[in-house]
Amino acid sequence: MSDYKNKKIYLAGHNGMVGSAILNELKKQGYKNLLYKSFSELDLRKQNDVEQFFELNKPEIVIIAAAKVGGILANDTYRAEFLYDNLMIETNLIHASYLNNIEKIVFLGSSCIYPKLAPQPLKEEYLLSDYLEFTNEPYAIAKIAGIKLCENYYRQYGCNFISAMPTNLYGPNDNFNLETSHVLPALLRKFHEAKIQKKESVTIWGTGKPMREFLFVEDLAEAIVFMMTDITAKDIYNNGISHLNVGSGKDLSIVDLAKLIAKVTGFSGKIIYDSSKPDGTPRKLLDVSRINSLGWKYKTELIDGIRTTYNWFLKNKL
Ligand SMILES: NC(=O)c1ccc[n+]([C@@H]2O[C@H](COP(=O)([O-])OP(=O)(O)OC[C@H]3O[C@@H](n4cnc5c(N)ncnc54)[C@H](OP(=O)(O)O)[C@@H]3O)[C@@H](O)[C@H]2O)c1
């Protein structure tokens, strides 16, 4: 919708992997009235600072891609921080948006909000139907609170605040640190280093059987701009759900992912699966039929997205 083009859009978390992709997408689509601050300039955990920032800058639209994010180990170790930081960031942004008559919020959550043993593929309505996974429970609880804030600021005050739940993302600006990264960037780095060091094999944790879904972060950025312009709170909440899943709707095994990454990085050695290490959830796939029927679908095939990501890694990380 063209009138969004002149709106003042505040993008929280613009330096992150997701935020930087959204910023690029907004610029690519001709949005010029953009507002952003890094963590060092504005700590979103501080309510007074956030409220002053809104009063001073008067944004009209808010996209929330700021969060304390990490892998399993970080989530499990810094449990209080993951809960506190994320609750504070969301609560401050969503409440300040209400106080300042913000026209639209798109809040980003994550697929870890779903119960550990929910049926697959994960439909939006499975939220809160069973227990969460213990390791990232604090993060998931904070994200669920963010979704429920958006939903209930709509139900009580009529605010046009909505939430997107993306699947596993990958792409430029991802975290390639082997101790804290997600599976796809970790494998990219491992295979790349094995190739450079002429290693005969790469060992991967687990059996390689778990099935996972991945979405290229630039496709996610398009989905977020689409939700900002084309999806209203009514489209979501009046259909008995609280958020929209965003994914490719396609999954593959870790074995097949490893083969793709070996191909892209040019590693021709052996891939060994260490089945003494844990596998994690057997399958994690989002049901994306709702957002597809509303008009958005992923574009980038996994092999192409991995190539782009690997090229970015080669240019930026070595
Ligand atoms: N990565 C994935 O695979 C994935 C999948 C699904 C959903 N998501 C969701 O997407 C969102 C962004 O994730 P990401 O992967 O882009 O994470 P990221 O790269 O770690 O970026 C998070 C951003 O949040 C900002 N931030 C953190 N704490 C802050 C605070 N107290 N005050 C102000 N800014 C703060 C950071 O700012 P500075 O850089 O300025 O320090 C950073 O830019 C999260 O909600 C996450 O759940 C991510």
The ligand as a MOL file (V3000), in Angstrom:
LIG
                    3D

  0  0  0     0  0            999 V3000
M  V30 BEGIN CTAB
M  V30 COUNTS 48 52 0 0 0
M  V30 BEGIN ATOM
M  V30 1 N 18.0540 -15.9720 13.6210 0
M  V30 2 C 17.0420 -16.8290 13.4470 0
M  V30 3 O 17.2060 -17.9610 12.9320 0
M  V30 4 C 15.6500 -16.4220 13.8370 0
M  V30 5 C 14.6240 -17.3220 13.5870 0
M  V30 6 C 13.3460 -16.9780 13.9550 0
M  V30 7 C 13.0920 -15.7650 14.5610 0
M  V30 8 N 14.0970 -14.8920 14.7920 0 CHG=1
M  V30 9 C 13.7590 -13.6490 15.4920 0
M  V30 10 O 14.2290 -12.4960 14.8380 0
M  V30 11 C 14.5680 -11.4960 15.7930 0
M  V30 12 C 15.9860 -10.9990 15.5330 0
M  V30 13 O 16.8800 -12.0860 15.5430 0
M  V30 14 P 18.3620 -11.9930 14.9330 0
M  V30 15 O 18.7430 -13.3680 14.5670 0
M  V30 16 O 18.4320 -10.8980 13.9420 0 CHG=-1
M  V30 17 O 19.1860 -11.6080 16.2430 0
M  V30 18 P 20.5300 -10.7280 16.3530 0
M  V30 19 O 21.3210 -10.8480 15.1050 0
M  V30 20 O 21.1510 -11.1160 17.6530 0
M  V30 21 O 19.9710 -9.2420 16.4630 0
M  V30 22 C 19.2670 -8.8050 17.5940 0
M  V30 23 C 19.3220 -7.2970 17.6570 0
M  V30 24 O 18.6630 -6.8770 18.8440 0
M  V30 25 C 19.3620 -5.7630 19.3690 0
M  V30 26 N 19.2200 -5.7710 20.8270 0
M  V30 27 C 19.3870 -6.7850 21.6920 0
M  V30 28 N 19.1640 -6.3730 22.9540 0
M  V30 29 C 18.8680 -5.0390 22.8830 0
M  V30 30 C 18.5440 -4.0580 23.8360 0
M  V30 31 N 18.4620 -4.3330 25.1490 0
M  V30 32 N 18.3150 -2.8000 23.4020 0
M  V30 33 C 18.3910 -2.5000 22.0980 0
M  V30 34 N 18.6730 -3.3810 21.1250 0
M  V30 35 C 18.9040 -4.6530 21.5190 0
M  V30 36 C 20.8200 -5.9270 18.9720 0
M  V30 37 O 21.3250 -4.6230 18.7520 0
M  V30 38 P 22.8800 -4.2260 18.4800 0
M  V30 39 O 23.3120 -5.0200 17.2870 0
M  V30 40 O 22.8430 -2.7760 18.2340 0
M  V30 41 O 23.6380 -4.6690 19.7000 0
M  V30 42 C 20.7220 -6.7360 17.6810 0
M  V30 43 O 20.8680 -5.9290 16.5460 0
M  V30 44 C 14.3840 -12.1530 17.1760 0
M  V30 45 O 13.1470 -11.7880 17.6910 0
M  V30 46 C 14.3860 -13.6290 16.8670 0
M  V30 47 O 13.5900 -14.3900 17.7640 0
M  V30 48 C 15.3950 -15.1830 14.4500 0
M  V30 END ATOM
M  V30 BEGIN BOND
M  V30 1 1 1 2
M  V30 2 2 2 3
M  V30 3 1 2 4
M  V30 4 1 4 5
M  V30 5 2 4 48
M  V30 6 2 5 6
M  V30 7 1 6 7
M  V30 8 2 7 8
M  V30 9 1 8 9
M  V30 10 1 8 48
M  V30 11 1 9 10
M  V30 12 1 9 46
M  V30 13 1 10 11
M  V30 14 1 11 12
M  V30 15 1 11 44
M  V30 16 1 12 13
M  V30 17 1 13 14
M  V30 18 2 14 15
M  V30 19 1 14 16
M  V30 20 1 14 17
M  V30 21 1 17 18
M  V30 22 2 18 19
M  V30 23 1 18 20
M  V30 24 1 18 21
M  V30 25 1 21 22
M  V30 26 1 22 23
M  V30 27 1 23 24
M  V30 28 1 23 42
M  V30 29 1 24 25
M  V30 30 1 25 26
M  V30 31 1 25 36
M  V30 32 1 26 27
M  V30 33 1 26 35
M  V30 34 2 27 28
M  V30 35 1 28 29
M  V30 36 1 29 30
M  V30 37 2 29 35
M  V30 38 1 30 31
M  V30 39 2 30 32
M  V30 40 1 32 33
M  V30 41 2 33 34
M  V30 42 1 34 35
M  V30 43 1 36 37
M  V30 44 1 36 42
M  V30 45 1 37 38
M  V30 46 2 38 39
M  V30 47 1 38 40
M  V30 48 1 38 41
M  V30 49 1 42 43
M  V30 50 1 44 45
M  V30 51 1 44 46
M  V30 52 1 46 47
M  V30 END BOND
M  V30 END CTAB
M  END
